[in-house]
Amino acid sequence: MKTQVQRRKVVVVGAGSVGATYCYALAQSGLADEIILIDKNEELVQGQVLDLVHGKPFFPAVRIGVGTEDDYADAQLVVITAGSAQRPGETRLQLLQKNADIVGGIAESVARHECRGVMLIVTNPVDVLTWVALKRSGWERNRVIGSGTVLDSARLRYLLGNHCGVDVHNVHAYILGEHGDSEFAAWSMTNVAGIKIDDYCPICNKCSDWKAERAHIEQQVREAAYKIINAKGATHFAVGMSLLRITASILRKQNSVLTVSVMLNGEFGLKDVCLSVPSVVSDSGIEKIITSPLDTEEKVLLDRSAAVIKEAIDSLSK
Ligand SMILES: NC(=O)c1ccc[n+]([C@@H]2O[C@H](COP(=O)([O-])OP(=O)(O)OC[C@H]3O[C@@H](n4cnc5c(N)ncnc54)[C@H](O)[C@@H]3O)[C@@H](O)[C@H]2O)c1
């Protein structure tokens, strides 16, 4: 008797900079058996897939193709990077509504095709659009997650590792809240080599004023996207790797703790808002939200971030 082996199928909606870079990283990783790209721009998606398949002699075995909505049905993961860029004269609010319509429509279609996997939202503003995708799909909250501040936390770890002269892999640090201007570093949860960052300071002994230095590091994280976009028009490499990290935890059931954007339902005293807090990510999406004991100042910052996101949600036409 033949046993049915489940193929690890990832569908990526949006074949622009972020979608294509993620597919390139995913193909090299060997994590997926099948990668399907969808975009409303037919010519672009055909071109991206052709470019990717020419790398097949150098990738682990993987099927890569252009897909349709029917591909949602047996996908284990649907990654949504589809969106519209801001046009001249267009306000942030108009762009928000446009992307909410795009992501909401895709989420509805994924649900209509009875996909049983996980939906990962990447399109910005990612926290608001994760909320939209959740509402429009009607799915349970663990299966709809946003890439949140996984990228921002990586930027923080990189900067801290650099500052302390320590391998980034020995730095644990989290950016929480909105993936945007109100995000903040949870310093109370930051450690280097298992030592709380404030206690590591005398060991590191690199700066005379750690409080000022850490404010500067946090500022650099917050401004990173603006700096890269000004320099080259878009950010795509590190976000591609962040998406790969989330994908690995889902497809390999890794239970990694990642700062993905999740719907809160009373955790941290917040409700009906999606934002980033440390969560255990596995094949069913969110296994558990870790209600870390934040200090008083961090709790104020989390509440402020939640208020910013809620205001954007309320501005959407219902
Ligand atoms: N969450 C994060 O950490 C993070 C980081 C970087 C970028 N982003 C966001 O990711 C999104 C994509 O960025 P990009 O640089 O790839 O943009 P892009 O413009 O290069 O690509 C977007 C693609 O979406 C497609 N698209 C639009 N509407 C569609 C629809 N209804 N169905 C299918 N495809 C559709 C477009 O044709 C385009 O190819 C943006 O919203 C960006 O802000 C998020």
PDBQT file of the ligand as one rigid body, heavy atoms in Angstrom, charges set to zero:
ROOT
HETATM    1  N1  LIG A 401       6.506  43.261   7.259  1.00  0.00    +0.000 N 
HETATM    2  C1  LIG A 401       7.751  43.575   6.943  1.00  0.00    +0.000 C 
HETATM    3  O1  LIG A 401       8.697  43.374   7.726  1.00  0.00    +0.000 OA
HETATM    4  C2  LIG A 401       8.006  44.166   5.575  1.00  0.00    +0.000 A 
HETATM    5  C3  LIG A 401       9.301  44.468   5.156  1.00  0.00    +0.000 A 
HETATM    6  C4  LIG A 401       9.474  44.978   3.858  1.00  0.00    +0.000 A 
HETATM    7  C5  LIG A 401       8.370  45.226   3.039  1.00  0.00    +0.000 A 
HETATM    8  N2  LIG A 401       7.127  44.940   3.520  1.00  0.00    +0.000 N 
HETATM    9  C6  LIG A 401       5.930  45.181   2.724  1.00  0.00    +0.000 C 
HETATM   10  O2  LIG A 401       5.771  44.117   1.786  1.00  0.00    +0.000 OA
HETATM   11  C7  LIG A 401       4.931  44.580   0.730  1.00  0.00    +0.000 C 
HETATM   12  C8  LIG A 401       5.553  44.201  -0.603  1.00  0.00    +0.000 C 
HETATM   13  O3  LIG A 401       6.736  44.943  -0.800  1.00  0.00    +0.000 OA
HETATM   14  P1  LIG A 401       7.501  44.845  -2.215  1.00  0.00    +0.000 P 
HETATM   15  O4  LIG A 401       8.708  45.710  -2.076  1.00  0.00    +0.000 OA
HETATM   16  O5  LIG A 401       7.623  43.428  -2.612  1.00  0.00    +0.000 OA
HETATM   17  O6  LIG A 401       6.424  45.576  -3.158  1.00  0.00    +0.000 OA
HETATM   18  P2  LIG A 401       6.297  45.392  -4.745  1.00  0.00    +0.000 P 
HETATM   19  O7  LIG A 401       5.501  46.558  -5.224  1.00  0.00    +0.000 OA
HETATM   20  O8  LIG A 401       7.628  45.130  -5.332  1.00  0.00    +0.000 OA
HETATM   21  O9  LIG A 401       5.415  44.053  -4.902  1.00  0.00    +0.000 OA
HETATM   22  C9  LIG A 401       4.068  43.989  -4.608  1.00  0.00    +0.000 C 
HETATM   23  C10 LIG A 401       3.427  43.066  -5.613  1.00  0.00    +0.000 C 
HETATM   24  O10 LIG A 401       2.076  42.831  -5.236  1.00  0.00    +0.000 OA
HETATM   25  C11 LIG A 401       1.355  42.643  -6.460  1.00  0.00    +0.000 C 
HETATM   26  N3  LIG A 401      -0.090  42.770  -6.201  1.00  0.00    +0.000 N 
HETATM   27  C12 LIG A 401      -0.800  43.881  -5.925  1.00  0.00    +0.000 A 
HETATM   28  N4  LIG A 401      -2.102  43.587  -5.766  1.00  0.00    +0.000 NA
HETATM   29  C13 LIG A 401      -2.221  42.248  -5.929  1.00  0.00    +0.000 A 
HETATM   30  C14 LIG A 401      -3.303  41.349  -5.862  1.00  0.00    +0.000 A 
HETATM   31  N5  LIG A 401      -4.543  41.767  -5.576  1.00  0.00    +0.000 N 
HETATM   32  N6  LIG A 401      -3.059  40.039  -6.082  1.00  0.00    +0.000 NA
HETATM   33  C15 LIG A 401      -1.820  39.604  -6.378  1.00  0.00    +0.000 A 
HETATM   34  N7  LIG A 401      -0.745  40.424  -6.450  1.00  0.00    +0.000 NA
HETATM   35  C16 LIG A 401      -0.945  41.723  -6.225  1.00  0.00    +0.000 A 
HETATM   36  C17 LIG A 401       1.930  43.691  -7.393  1.00  0.00    +0.000 C 
HETATM   37  O11 LIG A 401       1.645  43.386  -8.741  1.00  0.00    +0.000 OA
HETATM   38  C18 LIG A 401       3.416  43.622  -7.037  1.00  0.00    +0.000 C 
HETATM   39  O12 LIG A 401       4.117  42.753  -7.908  1.00  0.00    +0.000 OA
HETATM   40  C19 LIG A 401       4.784  46.094   0.925  1.00  0.00    +0.000 C 
HETATM   41  O13 LIG A 401       3.546  46.361   1.553  1.00  0.00    +0.000 OA
HETATM   42  C20 LIG A 401       5.940  46.440   1.877  1.00  0.00    +0.000 C 
HETATM   43  O14 LIG A 401       5.690  47.596   2.630  1.00  0.00    +0.000 OA
HETATM   44  C21 LIG A 401       6.926  44.422   4.742  1.00  0.00    +0.000 A 
ENDROOT
TORSDOF 0
